[in-house]
Amino acid sequence: MTSPGAIKTGGAILLLIASSLRLLFGDATQVFRSGDGHVALLELYTSEGCSSCPPAEAWFSSLKSNAFLWKRFVPVAFHVDYWNYLGWADPYSSADYSNRQRAYGNAWQKAGIYTPEFVLDGREWRSDSMEISSPSAGNYGSLSVTVTAGGKVGILYKTAIRPTTPFVAELALLGGGISSAVSSGENSGKTLHHDFLALVLIESALRASENGTYKTEITLPKHSSIPPQAIAIWIRDEQNQIPIQAAGGWLTPFKLESGASKDFKE
């Protein structure tokens, strides 16, 4: 059973404890929609401790200029922690993200997982052309997400599907334009660059409403020193990790209230 509002975060992406700090969006409410067509979730499993990952991350960063970004696909990069023993602990890694990748591997009945690995709509994705195909036909429903200035996220999913188990919404805040100087391990001496990086992952069960609509509301956590650049949201079945529909987009920059502390410590 999914716990409403369950929060997962990378090891060094800390949720702020200080009560004096509150993060705000820009003044306007922001709305993100999938439309009626299918929007895919494209996941990258990567690590700063993996020497073969930087080219994959460079391609992932190039998606910022892709005309189909947010319209045909939503990208999320999850940093895993199972390479941390090689001499460099990835500050953005999380055991939760490693377990997420392992869950895919188990569902595919694969002997192991690896980095870099791409997952497109819950399926292992390898493409020589690295082109994301046109969305397939089907009844995926429509997803609408409203983010208020106070950090409340309203999620509304409308579909003709009658689920046998509850729908679950997953929400990732994404960092971008991040540079990391690696001083040891396989990438020693390199400066790595990250975009669409999962800073925090939150999941919440949807409740049924009228006329085939399902709703939930998520309160965004007080966050770390890395302000999110974008948001990604997708819907899945409670007992199935495969995304059904996704939406996302660039966020109005976060800003700190006047006088708020800027110390971020464990």
matplotlib code that plots the C-alpha trace (Angstrom):
import matplotlib.pyplot as plt

x = [0.0, 1.3, 1.5, 0.0, 2.7, 5.6, 8.8, 12.1, 15.2, 18.9, 21.4, 22.7, 19.5, 18.3, 14.9, 15.2, 14.5, 14.9, 11.5, 12.7, 13.0, 10.1, 10.4, 8.0, 7.2, 6.8, 3.7, 1.5, -0.1, 1.4, -0.5, 0.9, -1.2, -0.7, -3.4, -5.4, -2.4, 0.1, 3.1, 5.9, 8.1, 11.8, 14.0, 17.8, 19.6, 23.0, 25.8, 28.8, 30.8, 30.2, 32.8, 30.3, 27.6, 28.7, 27.9, 24.5, 23.9, 25.2, 22.5, 19.9, 20.9, 20.4, 16.7, 16.3, 16.2, 14.0, 10.8, 8.8, 10.0, 7.0, 4.7, 5.7, 8.0, 9.0, 12.6, 13.9, 17.4, 17.7, 21.2, 21.7, 24.0, 25.4, 28.6, 29.4, 31.9, 34.2, 35.8, 33.3, 30.0, 27.5, 26.0, 22.7, 22.4, 19.7, 19.1, 15.4, 16.3, 18.5, 15.6, 13.3, 15.6, 15.9, 12.0, 12.1, 14.8, 12.7, 9.6, 11.6, 13.1, 16.6, 19.7, 21.0, 20.8, 23.4, 24.3, 23.6, 20.2, 17.2, 13.7, 10.8, 7.3, 8.5, 10.4, 14.1, 15.0, 17.9, 17.8, 20.7, 19.1, 18.3, 15.0, 11.9, 9.2, 5.8, 3.3, 1.3, -2.5, -4.6, -6.7, -4.3, -6.5, -5.6, -3.5, -3.7, -1.4, -1.8, 1.1, 0.2, 2.4, 2.3, 3.7, 0.5, 0.2, -3.3, -3.3, -6.4, -6.5, -9.4, -9.8, -12.3, -10.1, -11.8, -8.9, -8.9, -6.5, -6.0, -4.1, -1.0, 0.6, 4.4, 6.0, 9.7, 11.3, 14.1, 17.4, 19.3, 22.4, 24.3, 28.0, 30.0, 33.8, 34.7, 38.0, 38.1, 36.7, 36.2, 35.5, 38.3, 39.4, 36.2, 33.5, 30.2, 27.0, 23.4, 20.0, 16.5, 18.1, 15.6, 16.0, 13.0, 10.4, 6.9, 4.0, 0.4, -2.7, -5.5, -9.0, -11.9, -14.2, -17.1, -17.2, -14.1, -11.8, -9.2, -7.6, -4.9, -3.1, 0.6, 2.3, 5.9, 8.5, 10.8, 13.7, 17.5, 20.0, 19.4, 16.3, 14.2, 14.1, 11.3, 8.6, 7.6, 4.4, 3.1, 0.3, 0.6, -1.4, -0.7, 0.5, 2.3, 5.3, 4.6, 3.6, 0.2, 0.3, 2.8, 3.0, 5.7, 7.4, 9.7, 9.0, 9.0, 12.2, 11.9, 12.9, 13.7, 11.7, 13.6, 15.7, 15.6, 18.6, 20.8, 22.7, 22.1, 23.6, 23.0]
y = [0.0, 3.4, 5.9, 9.3, 11.9, 9.5, 11.5, 10.1, 12.1, 11.8, 11.4, 15.0, 16.7, 17.6, 18.7, 21.8, 21.6, 25.3, 26.7, 30.2, 29.1, 28.9, 28.5, 30.3, 30.0, 33.0, 35.0, 33.2, 29.8, 27.5, 24.8, 21.8, 19.5, 16.3, 17.0, 14.0, 12.4, 10.2, 11.8, 9.3, 9.2, 8.9, 7.8, 7.8, 5.8, 7.2, 7.9, 10.3, 7.2, 5.6, 6.5, 5.6, 7.9, 11.4, 10.9, 9.6, 12.6, 15.0, 13.6, 13.9, 17.6, 18.1, 17.3, 20.9, 22.0, 19.2, 20.5, 17.6, 18.2, 18.2, 17.6, 14.1, 13.1, 14.1, 13.3, 12.4, 11.4, 9.2, 8.9, 5.5, 4.7, 1.3, 2.7, 4.8, 2.3, 2.9, 5.9, 8.7, 9.0, 10.6, 13.5, 13.2, 9.4, 7.6, 4.0, 4.6, 5.4, 2.2, 0.2, 1.8, 0.6, -2.9, -3.1, -2.5, -5.2, -7.7, -6.9, -7.6, -10.7, -9.5, -10.8, -7.3, -3.6, -1.1, 2.5, 4.4, 2.8, 4.4, 3.4, 4.6, 4.2, 1.4, -0.5, -0.8, 1.6, 1.3, 3.3, 3.6, 6.8, 8.1, 9.4, 9.2, 7.6, 9.1, 8.3, 5.1, 5.3, 4.3, 5.6, 7.2, 9.9, 13.5, 14.8, 18.4, 19.7, 23.1, 24.5, 27.4, 30.2, 28.6, 25.2, 23.3, 20.9, 19.9, 16.8, 15.9, 12.8, 12.1, 8.7, 6.2, 3.4, 1.7, 0.6, -2.5, -0.9, 2.8, 5.2, 6.7, 10.0, 10.4, 13.9, 14.7, 18.1, 18.4, 20.3, 21.5, 23.4, 21.6, 21.2, 18.8, 18.6, 14.9, 14.4, 10.6, 7.4, 6.6, 10.2, 11.7, 15.2, 15.7, 18.3, 16.6, 18.4, 17.4, 18.3, 16.9, 15.6, 14.2, 16.2, 14.7, 12.1, 12.2, 9.8, 10.1, 7.9, 9.5, 9.5, 8.9, 11.8, 12.3, 11.5, 9.4, 11.9, 11.2, 13.8, 14.4, 17.3, 17.4, 20.0, 20.5, 20.1, 22.9, 22.2, 22.2, 24.7, 23.5, 25.3, 23.1, 24.1, 21.8, 19.5, 16.0, 14.2, 10.8, 8.4, 4.7, 1.8, 1.2, -2.3, -1.5, 0.7, 1.4, 5.0, 5.6, 9.3, 12.1, 15.9, 18.4, 21.7, 24.5, 26.1, 29.8, 30.1, 29.5, 32.4, 32.8, 35.0, 38.0, 37.2, 33.4, 31.4, 30.1, 27.6, 24.0, 21.5, 18.0]
z = [0.0, -0.9, 1.9, 0.8, 0.7, 1.0, 0.3, -1.1, -1.6, -2.6, 0.3, 0.1, -1.1, 2.4, 3.4, 5.5, 9.2, 10.1, 10.8, 9.7, 6.1, 3.7, -0.1, -2.4, -6.0, -8.2, -7.7, -10.3, -10.2, -12.7, -14.7, -16.5, -18.7, -20.6, -23.1, -24.4, -26.2, -24.4, -22.7, -21.9, -18.9, -19.9, -17.0, -16.8, -14.2, -13.7, -11.2, -10.8, -10.0, -13.4, -16.1, -19.0, -17.6, -18.7, -22.4, -21.5, -19.3, -22.0, -24.4, -21.6, -21.1, -24.9, -24.5, -23.1, -26.8, -28.0, -29.5, -28.0, -24.4, -22.0, -25.0, -26.0, -23.1, -19.6, -18.6, -15.1, -14.1, -11.0, -9.4, -7.9, -5.0, -5.8, -7.3, -4.3, -3.1, -6.1, -4.4, -5.0, -3.2, -5.6, -3.6, -5.5, -5.1, -3.2, -2.2, -3.1, -6.7, -6.8, -5.5, -8.1, -10.8, -9.3, -9.2, -13.0, -13.4, -11.4, -13.4, -16.6, -15.1, -15.8, -14.0, -13.2, -13.6, -14.9, -15.6, -17.7, -18.3, -20.0, -19.2, -21.4, -20.0, -17.7, -20.4, -20.9, -23.8, -26.2, -29.4, -31.9, -33.2, -29.7, -31.1, -29.0, -31.1, -31.6, -28.9, -29.4, -29.7, -26.7, -23.9, -21.5, -20.0, -19.4, -16.5, -15.2, -12.5, -10.7, -8.6, -6.4, -5.1, -1.6, -2.9, -3.0, -6.0, -7.1, -9.4, -11.4, -13.6, -15.9, -17.6, -18.9, -17.3, -14.3, -12.2, -10.1, -7.6, -6.8, -9.0, -7.6, -8.6, -8.4, -8.4, -8.9, -8.5, -11.0, -10.7, -13.7, -14.7, -12.0, -12.1, -9.9, -9.6, -9.0, -7.2, -6.9, -8.4, -12.1, -13.1, -11.0, -12.3, -14.4, -14.0, -14.5, -15.6, -14.7, -15.9, -15.1, -11.9, -9.4, -6.2, -4.4, -5.3, -3.7, -4.2, -3.2, -3.8, -5.9, -4.6, -6.9, -7.7, -10.1, -13.8, -14.0, -12.3, -9.7, -7.4, -4.9, -3.4, -2.4, -0.3, -1.5, 1.1, 2.4, 0.2, -0.1, -1.4, -5.0, -6.3, -8.6, -12.2, -13.3, -12.2, -13.4, -12.5, -13.7, -12.9, -12.3, -10.9, -7.2, -8.0, -11.2, -11.7, -15.4, -16.0, -17.6, -18.3, -17.5, -17.5, -16.5, -17.3, -16.2, -12.9, -12.1, -10.0, -6.3, -4.1, -0.4, 1.9, 3.2, 6.2, 5.7, 6.6, 3.8, 5.9, 4.7, 7.0, 8.2]

ax = plt.figure().add_subplot(projection="3d")
ax.plot(x, y, z, "-o")
ax.set_aspect("equal")
plt.show()
